[in-house]
């Protein structure tokens, strides 16, 4: 079972969970991180919820280049 939310491949501190959640909700990721930290330090089980979200969210799409692939500079010809 996966959520329709992807972890962020660019906006991350640990695993991209909060960056992906912020992107999905159209929120500022740093503000979400501050809220998450406050909730984690209180009675809210933030760390456990983070791990559950990490397991349920899809992995970010990352393009892997092989050495034989042309670099972006070579593809554009500039």
C-alpha atoms as a printed R data frame, in Angstrom:
   type eleno elety resid chain resno      x      y       z
1  ATOM     1    CA   UNK     A     1  0.000  0.000   0.000
2  ATOM     2    CA   UNK     A     2  1.432  3.349  -1.071
3  ATOM     3    CA   UNK     A     3  0.156  6.851  -0.608
4  ATOM     4    CA   UNK     A     4 -0.306  8.928  -3.792
5  ATOM     5    CA   UNK     A     5  2.515 11.145  -2.487
6  ATOM     6    CA   UNK     A     6  6.149 10.807  -3.532
7  ATOM     7    CA   UNK     A     7  9.138 11.548  -1.379
8  ATOM     8    CA   UNK     A     8 11.103 14.503  -2.655
9  ATOM     9    CA   UNK     A     9 14.301 13.765  -4.507
10 ATOM    10    CA   UNK     A    10 15.515 17.356  -4.255
11 ATOM    11    CA   UNK     A    11 13.927 18.913  -1.132
12 ATOM    12    CA   UNK     A    12 15.118 16.614   1.631
13 ATOM    13    CA   UNK     A    13 16.992 16.605   4.909
14 ATOM    14    CA   UNK     A    14 16.794 12.904   5.783
15 ATOM    15    CA   UNK     A    15 14.683 10.930   3.310
16 ATOM    16    CA   UNK     A    16 12.524 13.513   1.516
17 ATOM    17    CA   UNK     A    17  9.327 12.635   3.395
18 ATOM    18    CA   UNK     A    18  8.519 16.133   4.626
19 ATOM    19    CA   UNK     A    19  9.637 17.695   1.335
20 ATOM    20    CA   UNK     A    20  7.288 15.402  -0.588
21 ATOM    21    CA   UNK     A    21  4.451 16.004   1.860
22 ATOM    22    CA   UNK     A    22  4.960 19.772   1.646
23 ATOM    23    CA   UNK     A    23  4.971 19.579  -2.145
24 ATOM    24    CA   UNK     A    24  1.744 17.539  -2.131
25 ATOM    25    CA   UNK     A    25  0.024 19.962   0.264
26 ATOM    26    CA   UNK     A    26  1.544 23.005  -1.490
27 ATOM    27    CA   UNK     A    27  3.125 24.210   1.788
28 ATOM    28    CA   UNK     A    28  6.536 25.615   2.617
29 ATOM    29    CA   UNK     A    29  8.735 22.629   3.471
30 ATOM    30    CA   UNK     A    30 10.767 24.502   6.097
31 ATOM    31    CA   UNK     A    31  7.608 25.574   7.901
32 ATOM    32    CA   UNK     A    32  6.371 21.968   7.844
33 ATOM    33    CA   UNK     A    33  9.709 20.842   9.305
34 ATOM    34    CA   UNK     A    34  9.361 23.333  12.175
35 ATOM    35    CA   UNK     A    35  5.812 22.105  12.906
36 ATOM    36    CA   UNK     A    36  7.009 18.501  12.707
37 ATOM    37    CA   UNK     A    37  9.827 19.232  15.174
38 ATOM    38    CA   UNK     A    38  7.419 20.859  17.626
39 ATOM    39    CA   UNK     A    39  5.006 17.920  17.371
40 ATOM    40    CA   UNK     A    40  7.867 15.439  17.746
41 ATOM    41    CA   UNK     A    41  8.984 17.064  20.992
42 ATOM    42    CA   UNK     A    42  5.481 16.992  22.452
43 ATOM    43    CA   UNK     A    43  3.131 14.070  23.087
44 ATOM    44    CA   UNK     A    44  2.635 13.515  19.323
45 ATOM    45    CA   UNK     A    45  4.685 10.491  18.178
46 ATOM    46    CA   UNK     A    46  6.391 12.366  15.332
47 ATOM    47    CA   UNK     A    47  9.272  9.994  14.778
48 ATOM    48    CA   UNK     A    48  7.003  6.965  14.519
49 ATOM    49    CA   UNK     A    49  4.682  8.822  12.135
50 ATOM    50    CA   UNK     A    50  7.712  9.872  10.042
51 ATOM    51    CA   UNK     A    51  8.817  6.254   9.703
52 ATOM    52    CA   UNK     A    52  5.312  5.119   8.748
53 ATOM    53    CA   UNK     A    53  5.084  7.847   6.084
54 ATOM    54    CA   UNK     A    54  8.556  6.923   4.813
55 ATOM    55    CA   UNK     A    55  7.425  3.334   4.312
56 ATOM    56    CA   UNK     A    56  4.112  4.251   2.668
57 ATOM    57    CA   UNK     A    57  5.301  6.997   0.315
58 ATOM    58    CA   UNK     A    58  6.623  6.228  -3.159
59 ATOM    59    CA   UNK     A    59 10.295  6.655  -3.899
60 ATOM    60    CA   UNK     A    60 11.328  9.775  -5.843
61 ATOM    61    CA   UNK     A    61 12.049  9.340  -9.514
62 ATOM    62    CA   UNK     A    62 15.780  9.745 -10.046
63 ATOM    63    CA   UNK     A    63 17.362  9.576 -13.483
64 ATOM    64    CA   UNK     A    64 20.617  7.653 -13.453
65 ATOM    65    CA   UNK     A    65 23.085  8.331 -16.251
66 ATOM    66    CA   UNK     A    66 25.525  5.763 -17.509
67 ATOM    67    CA   UNK     A    67 29.054  6.765 -18.447
68 ATOM    68    CA   UNK     A    68 28.231  6.085 -22.092
69 ATOM    69    CA   UNK     A    69 25.296  8.574 -22.044
70 ATOM    70    CA   UNK     A    70 26.067 12.045 -23.346
71 ATOM    71    CA   UNK     A    71 26.213 14.732 -20.682
72 ATOM    72    CA   UNK     A    72 23.538 17.476 -20.753
73 ATOM    73    CA   UNK     A    73 26.201 19.806 -22.148
74 ATOM    74    CA   UNK     A    74 26.959 17.397 -25.021
75 ATOM    75    CA   UNK     A    75 23.264 16.862 -25.789
76 ATOM    76    CA   UNK     A    76 22.543 20.566 -26.329
77 ATOM    77    CA   UNK     A    77 25.700 21.167 -28.309
78 ATOM    78    CA   UNK     A    78 26.589 24.403 -26.522
